[in-house]
């Protein structure tokens, strides 16, 4: 899962980002670009890590699902405890502390860092002892199998201390974000991936790939489990410690502060209450999918599994992480200031800008998943077998255009957080989680095993379509008028119109090449490259003919950067 510089001499920090004007726009674009670049490298190394995990443990089956459950649980517990509040509530609070406190918010930030360290340290200890119960919570079919349960429990115990380091990393990143330093939060996860990749590389060197070693929960040695578990934890430790030099560079000194009462943390906790409930509702939907997909995986074959679902979601979520999250992380401090100043016009303009800026890339990529999901996955996960990799490809296609409502809701909810309204996002997420869980349950009951998990992937996008409608209406009411809706909707419709012919051409090209050169590494690579070029070329050509101004502006910036 899953963020101003202090003037030398200890003077108060400068504002995180200008609230408007040309300088503000330039700062926003620069910050977004820095974060997008870091996230892209992080995601690319994450793909390498994911592909190596599949090579080591197999694409489907109980061994891969046991490891996936172990690395998912710490993230889930962290988000359920404090992560949701840290990611959305505390940026506005840190910005306010910077503006209003005499020390530029340093004491508030140190109190927050100390509080999170104490809470998550204690929680990590409890979670280590509760590992068997936690495994039953997320993957009952694995827990019921004696050997799989033992392996899964051991994986979880190695991974659980990472809860503490996740929280420390995020708080440090939010402190830097509030001071206008966005790069560290996005670049340090690369170190995490590099450490884990190194550990998996050693595992493969000793035990070989899953296709040759035939490792299962019954045959993997304790040393192999220990190697994967320790390197997974070590990656989070390195990622967290790497933030300290960045904090020192902006003049921030880490000092434990236990004087928590009467310094604004109570207000933050009250705001975070609804965010925690928000995350709880969301994770309830995740638990339903993890149990159902694990049950499908336990049946064997290449029908799908929780690991396959997670790998498909990793690919699908990459554009969101690189584009939408980066755009809104850079925009959130400015958005928070506009909300604090009761400037609804500026809030409306920022939300419109965030939606249209991210849509230029999100919409064609979402359609592109329909065209290129299969060669993409046979290239990345083909080492586990073509049939297993193709099943992941079908899931990527099913996630597909659901990326659009997922991205839209993410942007719209940032406006509520800017107003310190965490209650509305909670109720919105209850709707999304309920639709996702209900639709996934129907897929499990009604669809053949081969397509059940694919249907669950499609259910995810369906759930967010329902969520967007509710969130949009509530934000219009909150701002007392139009959200620049005609402009935004027109942009999305025109981008979708340009994406349809691009998807058809790219899909036909990729399918035709696959039939000629096969689905091996070379064939998948050629199909993906040619299909991707066709997708981009046809989309840009169609968008230019339709005179989509957002794309024209983006291409103009790219040409300027290249000096053309």
QUIVEN-V718432 format. One line per field, one symbol per residue. ss: DSSP state (2 for helix, 1 for strand, 0 for the rest). phi: phi as a letter, one per 20 degrees, with the letter a starting at -180 (. if undefined). psi: psi as a letter, one per 20 degrees, with the letter a starting at -180 (. if undefined). Layout:
ss->???
phi->???
psi->???
This chain:
ss->000000100010000000002222222222222222222222222222222222222000022222222222222222222222222202222222222200000222222222222222222222222022222222022222022222222222222002222222222222222200002222222222222222222222222002222000000002222222222222222222200222222000000000000000222222222222222222222222222222222200000002222222222222222222222222222222222200022222222222222222222222222222222222222222022222222222222002222222222222222200002222222222222222222222220022222222222222222222222222222220000022222222222222222222222222222222200022222222222222222222222220002222222222222200
phi->.o..fffgnnfgffgfafernfgfffffffffffffffffffffffffgfffffffdnfcpfffffffffeefgfffgffecfffffceefgfffffffdefemnffgfffffffffffffffffffffeggfffffdbggfffegffffffffgfffegffgfffffffffffffgfendefgfeeffffgffffgfffgfgffednfffdelfcfedffgffffffffffffgfffgfffffgffffenedecgcdeefmcnffffffffgffffgfffffffffffffffffffffnmdfpafffgfffffffegffffefffffffefgfffffffeleffffffffffffffffgeffffgffffecgfffefffdffeoffffffffffffffkfffffffffgffffffffelddffgffffgffffffffffffffedeggfdffffffffffgffffffgffffffgffemrfdlfffffgfffffffffffffffffffffffffedndfffffffffffffffgffffffffffelffffgfffffffffeme
psi->n..opppqjjqqqqqhqqiarghggggggggggghggghggghghhgggghhgghgiqhrrhghhggghhihgggggghhfiggghihhighghgghhhhqhjkjggghhggggggggghghhggghghjgghhghhhmghghhpgghhggggggghhhhiigghggggggghhggghjjnigghhhhihgghgggggghggghhgirqhhhhlpaihipqhhggggggghgghghgggghihghgghhjjppoppojmhqkkihggghghighhghghggghghggggggghhhghiiaakhrrhggghgghgghighghgfgggghhhhgggghggghjknhghgghgggggghghhhhgghgghhhhhjgghghhggjihiphgghhhhghhghhgdiihghggghgghhhgghhjkoigghghghggghggggghgghghhhqqhhjghghhghhghghhghhggghgghhghgikbqkkggggggggghghhhhghggggggggggghhhgiajaggggggggggggggggghgggghghilohhgggghghghhhik.
